[in-house]
Amino acid sequence: MSSDETTPKHLRRPRARGATAAAATTMTDGYDVEETWRQTGRALVVPLDRALTLSALRAAHARLSEVAERQGLAVVEEPLFGLKGDPGADPPHRWAYEAVLPIRGAASSEGDVTVARIEGGMHLAATTPRGLDDLARLYGHLLGSLLPARKQRLVRPYLLHRARRLADGQARTPGEPLAVTVYVPAVLSMDPVPMPADEAEA
């Protein structure tokens, strides 16, 4: 078999669209990863403080649920939270989180609670059992495999997350028994190739 032939094992690996074969590695180091399809929909969103905590996340989700109930909206999915930006390219001080509640119905904004479109499509879902404190490490591990070269980047720099309590018997972090799943849009694009000034003007 020649070195450029694709094997069944290779095809089963989670791989972002546009990623090179070198990036199509199965996740390790305690992280579970799978390909999943998300539907495009609408959601109520509210900004979160830069210092992301479980109590702030719960309070924001409770607030979004109150708004949804008051407006007679149908909640179509468990609460999420989103990261606006690409943690593989943006430094942590530029990360901005928001609480997300997927809904259906005639929603309207209330104060800093706004209505947003949440894009669907193929995602790579990676899970850490070590809670919110492990997110930066998970971003580095997942995006380091997903984006094998500096010239590639996420087409949609917006990562969704879901936090769930760990089941009894699972390994947990003291004080924060959470499993957090990160959904990375599995579509990459190539950065434009810089052109010399004289060619650009021609």
C-alpha positions, 0 to 999 in steps of 0.5 A, a space after each residue: 500500500 502506498 503512503 498516500 492511500 487512505 485506510 479505514 482506520 484513518 477514515 474513522 478518526 475525528 477530523 475537521 473539514 479542511 484539516 490535513 491528514 496530520 491533524 486527524 489524530 484520535 484524542 488522548 490524555 483522558 479526553 473523549 471526542 466524537 463527531 456530532 451534528 448540531 442544528 442551527 437555531 436561535 437562543 437567548 444569550 447574556 454575557 458572563 464575567 471574564 472569570 468564569 465560575 459555576 455559580 455565575 453560570 447557574 445564575 445566568 442560566 436561571 435568568 435566561 430561563 425566567 426570560 424564556 418563561 415570561 415570553 412564552 418560549 419553548 426551551 429546546 435544549 439544555 443550557 449551554 455557554 459559548 466562547 466568542 473567539 478562537 482560543 487557538 489564536 486569541 490570548 485568554 484576556 480576549 476570551 468572552 463567554 456568554 450563557 446560551 439557552 436554545 429556544 423556539 418562539 417569538 423571542 425579544 431582547 430584555 436589557 442585556 439578554 439578547 436573541 442570537 442565531 446559533 450556527 449548526 453543522 458538523 462539530 467535534 465534541 471533546 469532553 473533560 471530566 475535570 470541570 471549568 478549570 481544565 478548559 484552557 488545557 482542553 482548548 490547547 489539546 483539541 485545537 492543537 490537533 485540529 489546527 495542524 498548521 498556523 495557516 489554518 483557522 476556524 471559519 466560525 470562531 465560536 465554541 459552544 460548551 455544555 456542563 453536566 454533573 458527573 455521575 457517581 463513581 466517576 473521577 471528579 475534581 473536589 468542589 466542582 463535580 463537572 464534566 464539560 463538553 466543548 463543541 468546535 465547528 469542524 470547518 477550517 479555512 486557509 489564511 490568505 497568502 500575503 502578496 508582495 506590495 508590488 504584486 498587490 498594486 499590479 
